[in-house]
Amino acid sequence: MSSPNPKNWQQRLQDLEAELNQSTPDAVHSRPGKGQGSQPAMLDDLVTRSNTWLQGLSTPAKVAVLAGLMVGGLVVVGMVLRLVQLAVQLAILAAIGYIGYRFILAPKSPKD
């Protein structure tokens, strides 16, 4: 194996840096909404790629993928409902504990 010529790599690197410096500001400003931080553009791209991939599948494969997505969605909904249930139970337990402390264990002030 021979090592590549370092001068060629340095020249190529400099050319790429110059090209990057010239094209980066124009590319960012010429396409609003398509920048790196644009969430809707990223979501649109993901949906488009997913639809293209799904259309390339056979009918039984489409059914299997959609069934898997439905099962996964139901699992996520179930976990969220369990978390809400846990939060409600903890709130009820805290209220019972506070009431118990307030009326049973708290020192009663003498009435004058």
Contact map, one row per residue, 1 for C-alpha under 8 A:
1110000000000000000000000000000000000000000000000000000000000000000000000000000000000000000000000000000000000000
1111000000000000000000000000000000000000000000000000000000000000000000000000000000000000000000000000000000000000
1111100000000000000000000000000000000000000000000000000000000000000000000000000000000000000000000000000000000000
0111110110000000000000000000000000000000000000000000000000000000000000000000000000000000000000000000000000000000
0011111110000000000000000000000000000000000000000000000000000000000000000000000000000000000000000000000000000000
0001111111000000000000000000000000000000000000000000000000000000000000000000000000000000000000000000000000000000
0000111111100000000000000000000000000000000000000000000000000000000000000000000000000000000000000000000000000000
0001111111110000000000000000000000000000000000000000000000000000000000000000000000000000000000000000000000000000
0001111111111000000000000000000000000000000000000000000000000000000000000000000000000000000000000000000000000000
0000011111111100000000000000000000000000000000000000000000000000000000000000000000000000000000000000000000000000
0000001111111110000000000000000000000000000000000000000000000000000000000000000000000000000000000000000000000000
0000000111111111000000000000000000000000000000000000000000000000000000000000000000000000000000000000000000000000
0000000011111111100000000000000000000000000000000000000000000000000000000000000000000000000000000000000000000000
0000000001111111110000000000000000000000000000000000000000000000000000000000000000000000000000000000000000000000
0000000000111111111000000000000000000000000000000000000000000000000000000000000000000000000000000000000000000000
0000000000011111111100000000000000000000000000000000000000000000000000000000000000000000000000000000000000000000
0000000000001111111110000000000000000000000000000000000000000000000000000000000000000000000000000000000000000000
0000000000000111111111000000000000000000000000000000000000000000000000000000000000000000000000000000000000000000
0000000000000011111111100000000000000000000000000000000000000000000000000000000000000000000000000000000000000000
0000000000000001111111110000000000000000000000000000000000000000000000000000000000000000000000000000000000000000
0000000000000000111111111000000000000000000000000000000000000000000000000000000000000000000000000000000000000000
0000000000000000011111111100000000000000000000000000000000000000000000000000000000000000000000000000000000000000
0000000000000000001111111110000000000000000000000000000000000000000000000000000000000000000000000000000000000000
0000000000000000000111111111000000000000000000000000000000000000000000000000000000000000000000000000000000000000
0000000000000000000011111111100000000000000000000000000000000000000000000000000000000000000000000000000000000000
0000000000000000000001111111110000000000000000000000000000000000000000000000000000000000000000000000000000000000
0000000000000000000000111111111000000000000000000000000000000000000000000000000000000000000000000000000000000000
0000000000000000000000011111111101100000000000000000000000000000000000000000000000000000000000000000000000000000
0000000000000000000000001111111100000000000000000000000000000000000000000000000000000000000000000000000000000000
0000000000000000000000000111111100000000000000000000000000000000000000000000000000000000000000000000000000000000
0000000000000000000000000011111111100000000000000000000000000000000000000000000000000000000000000000000000000000
0000000000000000000000000001111111100000000000000000000000000000000000000000000000000000000000000000000000000000
0000000000000000000000000000001111100101100000000000000000000000000000000000000000000000000000000000000000000000
0000000000000000000000000001001111110100100000000000000000000000000000000000000000000000000000000000000000000000
0000000000000000000000000001001111111100000000000000000000000000000000000000000000000000000000000000000000000000
0000000000000000000000000000000001111100000000000000000000000000000000000000000000000000000000000000000000000000
0000000000000000000000000000000000111110000000000000000000000000000000000000000000000000000000000000000000000000
0000000000000000000000000000000011111111110000000000000000000000000000000000000000000000000000000000000000000000
0000000000000000000000000000000000001111111000000000000000000000000000000000000000000000000000000000000000000000
0000000000000000000000000000000010000111111100000000000000000000000000000000000000000000000000000000000000000000
0000000000000000000000000000000011000111111110000000000000000000000000000000000000000000000000000000000000000000
0000000000000000000000000000000000000111111111000000000000000000000000000000000000000000000000000000000000000000
0000000000000000000000000000000000000011111111100000000000000000000000000000000000000000000000000000000000000000
0000000000000000000000000000000000000001111111110000000000000000000000000000000000000000000000000000000000000000
0000000000000000000000000000000000000000111111111000000000000000000000000000000000000000000000000000000000000000
0000000000000000000000000000000000000000011111111100000000000000000000000000000000000000000000000000000000000000
0000000000000000000000000000000000000000001111111110000000000000000000000000000000000000000000000000000000000000
0000000000000000000000000000000000000000000111111111000000000000000000000000000000000000000000000000000000000000
0000000000000000000000000000000000000000000011111111100000000000000000000000000000000000000000000000000000000000
0000000000000000000000000000000000000000000001111111110000000000000000000000000000000000000000000000000000000000
0000000000000000000000000000000000000000000000111111111000000000000000000000000000000000000000000000000000000000
0000000000000000000000000000000000000000000000011111111100000000000000000000000000000000000000000000000000000000
0000000000000000000000000000000000000000000000001111111110000000000000000000000000000000000000000000000000000000
0000000000000000000000000000000000000000000000000111111110000100000000000000000000000000000000000000000000000000
0000000000000000000000000000000000000000000000000011111111000000000000000000000000000000000000000000000000000000
0000000000000000000000000000000000000000000000000001111111000000000000000000000000000000000000000000000000000000
0000000000000000000000000000000000000000000000000000111111101100000000000000000000000000000000000000000000000000
0000000000000000000000000000000000000000000000000000001111111100000000000000000000000000000000000000000000000000
0000000000000000000000000000000000000000000000000000000011111110000000000000000000000000000000000000000000000000
0000000000000000000000000000000000000000000000000000000001111111000000000000000000000000000000000000000000000000
0000000000000000000000000000000000000000000000000000000011111111100000000000000000000000000000000000000000000000
0000000000000000000000000000000000000000000000000000010011111111110000000000000000000000000000000000000000000000
0000000000000000000000000000000000000000000000000000000000111111111000000000000000000000000000000000000000000000
0000000000000000000000000000000000000000000000000000000000011111111100000000000000000000000000000000000000000000
0000000000000000000000000000000000000000000000000000000000001111111110000000000000000000000000000000000000000000
0000000000000000000000000000000000000000000000000000000000000111111111000000000000000000000000000000000000000000
0000000000000000000000000000000000000000000000000000000000000011111111100000000000000000000000000000000000000000
0000000000000000000000000000000000000000000000000000000000000001111111110000000000000000000000000000000000000000
0000000000000000000000000000000000000000000000000000000000000000111111111000000000000000000000000000000000000000
0000000000000000000000000000000000000000000000000000000000000000011111111100000000000000000000000000000000000000
0000000000000000000000000000000000000000000000000000000000000000001111111110000000000000000000000000000000000000
0000000000000000000000000000000000000000000000000000000000000000000111111111000000000000000000000000000000000000
0000000000000000000000000000000000000000000000000000000000000000000011111111100000000000000000000000000000000000
0000000000000000000000000000000000000000000000000000000000000000000001111111110000000000000000000000000000000000
0000000000000000000000000000000000000000000000000000000000000000000000111111111000000000000000000000000000000000
0000000000000000000000000000000000000000000000000000000000000000000000011111111100000000000000000000000000000000
0000000000000000000000000000000000000000000000000000000000000000000000001111111110000000000000000000000000000000
0000000000000000000000000000000000000000000000000000000000000000000000000111111111000000000000000000000000000000
0000000000000000000000000000000000000000000000000000000000000000000000000011111111100000000000000000000000000000
0000000000000000000000000000000000000000000000000000000000000000000000000001111111110000000000000000000000000000
0000000000000000000000000000000000000000000000000000000000000000000000000000111111111000000000000000000000000000
0000000000000000000000000000000000000000000000000000000000000000000000000000011111111100000000000000000000000000
0000000000000000000000000000000000000000000000000000000000000000000000000000001111111110000000000000000000000000
0000000000000000000000000000000000000000000000000000000000000000000000000000000111111111000000000000000000000000
0000000000000000000000000000000000000000000000000000000000000000000000000000000011111111100000000000000000000000
0000000000000000000000000000000000000000000000000000000000000000000000000000000001111111110000000000000000000000
0000000000000000000000000000000000000000000000000000000000000000000000000000000000111111111000000000000000000000
0000000000000000000000000000000000000000000000000000000000000000000000000000000000011111111100000000000000000000
0000000000000000000000000000000000000000000000000000000000000000000000000000000000001111111110000000000000000000
0000000000000000000000000000000000000000000000000000000000000000000000000000000000000111111111000000000000000000
0000000000000000000000000000000000000000000000000000000000000000000000000000000000000011111111100000000000000000
0000000000000000000000000000000000000000000000000000000000000000000000000000000000000001111111110000000000000000
0000000000000000000000000000000000000000000000000000000000000000000000000000000000000000111111111000000000000000
0000000000000000000000000000000000000000000000000000000000000000000000000000000000000000011111111100000000000000
0000000000000000000000000000000000000000000000000000000000000000000000000000000000000000001111111110000000000000
0000000000000000000000000000000000000000000000000000000000000000000000000000000000000000000111111111000000000000
0000000000000000000000000000000000000000000000000000000000000000000000000000000000000000000011111111100000000000
0000000000000000000000000000000000000000000000000000000000000000000000000000000000000000000001111111110000000000
0000000000000000000000000000000000000000000000000000000000000000000000000000000000000000000000111111111000000000
0000000000000000000000000000000000000000000000000000000000000000000000000000000000000000000000011111111110000000
0000000000000000000000000000000000000000000000000000000000000000000000000000000000000000000000001111111111000000
0000000000000000000000000000000000000000000000000000000000000000000000000000000000000000000000000111111111000000
0000000000000000000000000000000000000000000000000000000000000000000000000000000000000000000000000011111111000000
0000000000000000000000000000000000000000000000000000000000000000000000000000000000000000000000000001111111000000
0000000000000000000000000000000000000000000000000000000000000000000000000000000000000000000000000001111111100000
0000000000000000000000000000000000000000000000000000000000000000000000000000000000000000000000000000111111110000
0000000000000000000000000000000000000000000000000000000000000000000000000000000000000000000000000000000011111000
0000000000000000000000000000000000000000000000000000000000000000000000000000000000000000000000000000000001111100
0000000000000000000000000000000000000000000000000000000000000000000000000000000000000000000000000000000000111110
0000000000000000000000000000000000000000000000000000000000000000000000000000000000000000000000000000000000011111
0000000000000000000000000000000000000000000000000000000000000000000000000000000000000000000000000000000000001111
0000000000000000000000000000000000000000000000000000000000000000000000000000000000000000000000000000000000000111
